[in-house]
Amino acid sequence: MWQTPEFLKELLLAQYGPELTAAIESGFLCRRPSTLRVNTLKCTVTEAEAALRGANIAFERSGICPEALIIKEAREDSLRSLELYSEGKIYLQSLSSMIPPLVLCPSPDDSVLDMAAAPGGKTTQMAAMTGGRASITACEKNKVRAERLKYNLQRQGAGRVSVLVCDSRKLDGGFYFDKILLDAPCSGSGTVSPDRCEFTEELYERSRRLQVELLKKALSMLRPGKRMVYSTCSILKGENEDVLKKVLPAAKARIIPIPEDAFAEIPRLPTQAEGTLCICPSGLYEGFFVAHIEKI
């Protein structure tokens, strides 16, 4: 029988205690349904729903946003066979990963930076949220992943996105943005499962160092008075609250509280930074952390 990696369980017990750790481990074992986001650059929600009904695919809407659909029984292979998918009218995306762009809420006249963009789910989501009018810069340092990002942007019809194949920590000092999304590389502690478990102590420690560097860089490029989102698919404070504590004071930045009723249906874990959101792994959601930050 599959068990949570020992080092991860030690960290969870130290942070959350035995009762919450048991709930988290139960979430790790859940087999979640397929979920998708309707790409409103190419299709309305009503049109996508009609096409799914025509293919005899049962679904329900998620409460997090009108474009998010939960597929009842069909798996991803069935969805990929649809014209909806091949034409870029839907994007297969976990519900938790849709939250950071929703919190950032970019506007059509914003200049936006996505610091770790591949494969493009959040980038194309932000493009759709702004009707394709925001100027978005998407960074990806891995050439193979950058090509996948470009492919997804083209298929989704996200035209006003510039892809930079580079490490976003090394962006020129002359770049400044109105909105920044830093969905930082992490240990994946919120997404481990019997089918996918890449969590290691070495990855955890390496991620923590990288996250600090990335957040410092992000805040150096954010215009004063503007906002960014820092997110990870980790539920460990070492990659979340501790990173914020190390970086925000010196960068003259503050946390903008995410209202508790903003995502009422989401199962939450307690955090040590007031106003941040930590999602508990469950039957619908992967573990995720989201912080909304303003540069003073």
Sequence and secondary structure as in RCSB ss.txt:
>XXXX:A:sequence
MWQTPEFLKELLLAQYGPELTAAIESGFLCRRPSTLRVNTLKCTVTEAEAALRGANIAFERSGICPEALIIKEAR
EDSLRSLELYSEGKIYLQSLSSMIPPLVLCPSPDDSVLDMAAAPGGKTTQMAAMTGGRASITACEKNKVRAERLK
YNLQRQGAGRVSVLVCDSRKLDGGFYFDKILLDAPCSGSGTVSPDRCEFTEELYERSRRLQVELLKKALSMLRPG
KRMVYSTCSILKGENEDVLKKVLPAAKARIIPIPEDAFAEIPRLPTQAEGTLCICPSGLYEGFFVAHIEKI
>XXXX:A:secstr
     HHHHHHHHHHHHHHHHHHHHHHHT     EEEE TTT  HHHHHHHHHHTT  EEE SS TTEEEESS  
HHHHHTSHHHHTTSEEE  HHHHHHHHHH   TT EEEESS TT HHHHHHHHHTTT SEEEEE   HHHHHHHH
HHHHHHT  SEEEE S GGG  TT  EEEEEEE     TTS  SS     HHHHHHHHHHHHHHHHHHHHHEEEE
EEEEEEES   GGGTHHHHHHHHHHHTEEE    TTTTTTS B   SSTT EEE   SS   EEEEEEEE 
